């Protein structure tokens, strides 16, 4: 839609009886700032189209992170968050509370505040700047109100 080839456009707009190599080069040199502005616009448009095509869904978030940081091996994973461990309920006397006759009752803590986990290979995060860049990219694309936990594997 926005594809303009300025070298051909310049040649088409110069009248046929003035199409000499020196005049064509002079006109191409004169419109170089216009070509640079157009290239900047084209790059910006590609970035905007990419951002609009990817949202906070798990499959898109994983694709964005892999495209940016691990394009060849694609080892970054976005998975549902699993609780860190079990919670036991205690009464006032520090005794484990049991429900009925069951002696091994425990509940997982779902109140950690995390919605999903981003699993990143430790080889990708050799410095703290890379980990910060991955978190910034995840914050850019994740849905507002969703929290995540970064796990190095």
N, C-alpha and C positions, 0 to 999 in steps of 0.2 A: 504494500500500500504506500509506503513512504520511500521506496527504493528509487533514488535519483543517481544517475551516473553523470557526473558533471563534465567529464572529458567529452563524452558524446554530445551532451547538451550544448557545450560551448561550440563544438564543431557544427552542430545543426543551426545554431543561431547566427553564426558568421555567414554573411552572404557568400555565395559560391565564387564570385569573382575576387573576393578578398581572402580566401582560404590559403594563406601561405604559412609555412611552418613557423616562421618567426612571429607572425601576428597571433597564431594559435597559442604558442607558448607564452606570449605576453598576456593574452587574455586569461589563460590558465593560471599564470602567476598572480594576476590581479584578483582572481576569485578564490585564492587559497584560504583566506580567513572564512569565507562562506563555506567552503568544503570542511574546514576544521569544526566549525559550529554545527554543521550537519552531522558530522561523525560523532560529536558529543551528544547531540540529540538522539541519534540512532542507538548509541550505547545506553543512554538513560532510558529510552523506550524499551529496550530489551530487558533491563533490570526491572522496570515496572511491570511488564508483562509476566516475568518470572515470579515476582512477588504476588501478583494477582492470581496466578495459577496454583499457588501453594498456600495452604492455610494451616490451621492448628491441628488437623487430624493426624493421627499417629502415622499413617503411611506417608503423608506429605512431610511431616516434621522429620521423620527418619530419612527421607530422600534428600531434604534440604541439608541436613547435617552431613550426610555422606557425600553429597555433591561438593560441599565446601571444604571438608576436612579429610575425607578418606575416599577419594573418587575411584581408586583402582580396586582396593580390597573390599570396601563397603562393609566394615565391621561394626559400625556404630548401630546400636539397637535401641528402640524405644519400646518399653514393655510396661505392663501394669505394675503398680507398686505392690510389693509384698511386705508384710509387717516384719519388723526386726526380730520379734520373738513373742513369747507368750506372756500374758499377764495373769497373775493369780490374785484371787480376792481374799482379803484377810479381814477378820473381825477385830474388835477392840483389843482383844487379848493376844494379838499377833498369831492367831491360829488360822490355818487355811480353812476357808468356808467351803463346805461341800453341799451340793444340792442333791437331796435324796440319799440314795445308797451309793452313788458314784464317788469314788475316791480320787479320780484323776480328771477333775473338771478344770479347764482353763479356757480363757478366751483370748483371741488375738486382738491386739491393740490397733483398731482402725482409725484412731483419732490422732494420727501422727501429722496430718496436714499435707501429706504428699499424695498426689494423684497418679503420677507415673514416674518411672525410673529411666534414666538415660544411661545405658551401658557403653562405656568408652574403653577401648583397649589402652593399657598403660603406656604402650609404645607411642601412641599419638600425643600424649600429654607429657612430653619430656620436660617442658618448662611450664611455668605458671601462666605465662602469657597465652599459650595455646588453650589451656583450660578456661581461661577468662574469655577468650574469643568464642569457644564453643558455647559457653553459658550465655554470652551476649546474643549469639545467633538463635539459640533456643528461646531466649526471652523475646526476641523479635517476632518469632513465628507462633509461639504457644498462645493459647487462648487466655484472656485475662481472667484472673481468679483461679487459675490452675497452678499448682506448685509441683515441682519435680525434685527428684533426688539424683545426684550424679554418682554413679558407681563405676569405679575403675576395675576392669577385669584383666 
